[in-house]
Amino acid sequence: MSKPVVAIVGRPNVGKSTLFNLLAGEMISIVKDTPGVTRDRIYAEVNWLDRDFTLIDTGGIEPDSSDIILSQMREQAQIAIDTADVILFIADVRQGLVDSDAKVADMLRRSQKPVLLVVNKVDNFSKFMPDVYEFYNLGIGDPLPISAASRLGIGDMLDAVIAHFPANETEEEDDDRPRVAIVGKPNVGKSSIVNKLLGEERVIVSDIAGTTRDAIDTTIKHDGKEYVFIDTAGLRRKSKIKEELERYSIIRTVTAVERADVVLVVIDAVEGITEQDAKIAGIAHERGKGVIIVVNKWDAIEKNNKTVKEYEHEVRRVLSFMSYAEIMFVSASTGQRLIKLYDMIDIVIANQNMRIATGVLNEIMAEAVAMQQPPSDKGKRLKLYYITQVAVKPPTFVIFVNDKELMHFSYTRYLENKIREAFGFKGTSLKFFIRERKEK
């Protein structure tokens, strides 16, 4: 079941980023920066009282005039309306209630999404509570006083957030149809790929808007098997400001990837792979999804006998953090190789769900250790006791050692490569956790 999405909205300088950073840093263990992935994080995975959710910061707008302020605040509020299950509307008790707050509140009130009014910078409850009451005039419920800087009221706010989450259900888990997210920059051909697959298959089971996300779920039947394609193409974003376009694209990508088993990262062959492609691919990588890099518009490229190898080398260079990803060269306009996507999706899903017996894993590890001795430091050598697989989607392994400080990243990567040599695991990342076990 996909995680709920919580979006933070509000005027500039009301403390949105402070709150986001507090939750990202204190309430969760956020994934470390991956090469090629943006460091300007606008999303984070949060856990509160055993409920997981994705937090999105829609802030960071620095408009030049009052007219632009209102138009772009409306755009940001619309992002939250389209994307979120719960909206945190942040106001500033020290600035007081202003007209811009009322305009955004009016939009959010009509959204029919749960909206929590959070009044920030309440560093002293007895002093500022009379000013908090002013925000009842917005007409969107009881204001929740907090201080992100002083970490006051955060627990009560998060309690209110998760109260709006649906009860844990298993309906989606019982749906074993492959779910495939098609992500990428605007105009790389995401919708064209889906439309071409629909035209060739001539069978569509359903085409409905996602109930909680503004992405289109299209079910296509191929060789008697149904696949659900999540297309994030219809962005409805007309701003000329590149940064906000990228922010919007990333938000949509996060929510689509969260629901998928396999992610097709579509790249424009003519434009070539870009930093923004790497950011989008990094979202799927961090969430441990199966990944296929789909180079579209391949028919528009002049080729010789070295073109494929040279292009693949450049893609691997930019996406060096996900060398496991499969690469396919297709054309949505001609249909070239599109039908082969189904076979690749099936392979990647099988690899995502592969389990390896503990005995076999330990044989691989013993052979690897014999070939390359574990590292040592100050006379103490790393000892590897045993390895076992604890999860799938993605395949996750725990290695028990005598001292995890000695388990250098490079040796973990060496063991990963040995496991991949034996079992492939194409299209899926592998996760490793190191645990200490005292010698008897």
Salt bridges, closest charged atoms under 4 A:
GLU26 OE1 - ARG151 NH1 3.57
ASP33 OD2 - ARG39 NE 3.96
ASP33 OD1 - ARG41 NH2 3.46
GLU45 OE1 - LYS3 NZ 3.11
GLU45 OE2 - ARG287 NH2 2.20
GLU75 OE1 - ARG237 NH1 3.00
ASP82 OD2 - ARG236 NH2 2.66
ASP82 OD2 - ARG252 NH2 3.47
ASP85 OD1 - ARG213 NH1 3.25
ASP92 OD2 - LYS121 NZ 2.85
ASP101 OD1 - ARG11 NE 2.91
ASP106 OD1 - ARG109 NH2 2.95
ASP106 OD2 - ARG110 NH1 2.43
ASP123 OD2 - ARG94 NH2 2.50
ASP175 OD2 - ARG177 NH2 2.95
ASP175 OD2 - ARG179 NH1 3.64
GLU201 OE1 - HIS222 ND1 3.40
ASP214 OD2 - ARG236 NH2 3.39
ASP214 OD2 - ARG252 NH2 3.37
ASP217 OD2 - ARG179 NH2 3.33
ASP217 OD2 - ARG259 NH2 2.41
ASP223 OD2 - HIS222 NE2 3.52
GLU226 OE1 - ARG177 NH1 3.21
GLU244 OE2 - ARG247 NE 3.99
GLU246 OE1 - LYS279 NZ 3.70
GLU258 OE1 - ARG287 NE 3.27
ASP261 OD1 - LYS393 NZ 3.24
ASP268 OD2 - LYS297 NZ 2.90
GLU271 OE2 - LYS185 NZ 2.93
GLU275 OE2 - LYS279 NZ 3.99
ASP277 OD2 - LYS185 NZ 3.86
GLU286 OE2 - ARG41 NH2 2.84
GLU312 OE2 - ARG316 NH2 3.80
GLU314 OE2 - ARG317 NH2 2.70
ASP346 OD1 - LYS225 NZ 3.02
ASP403 OD2 - LYS380 NZ 3.33
GLU416 OE1 - ARG413 NE 3.57
GLU416 OE2 - ARG420 NE 3.02
GLU421 OE1 - LYS418 NZ 3.75
GLU439 OE1 - LYS383 NZ 3.23
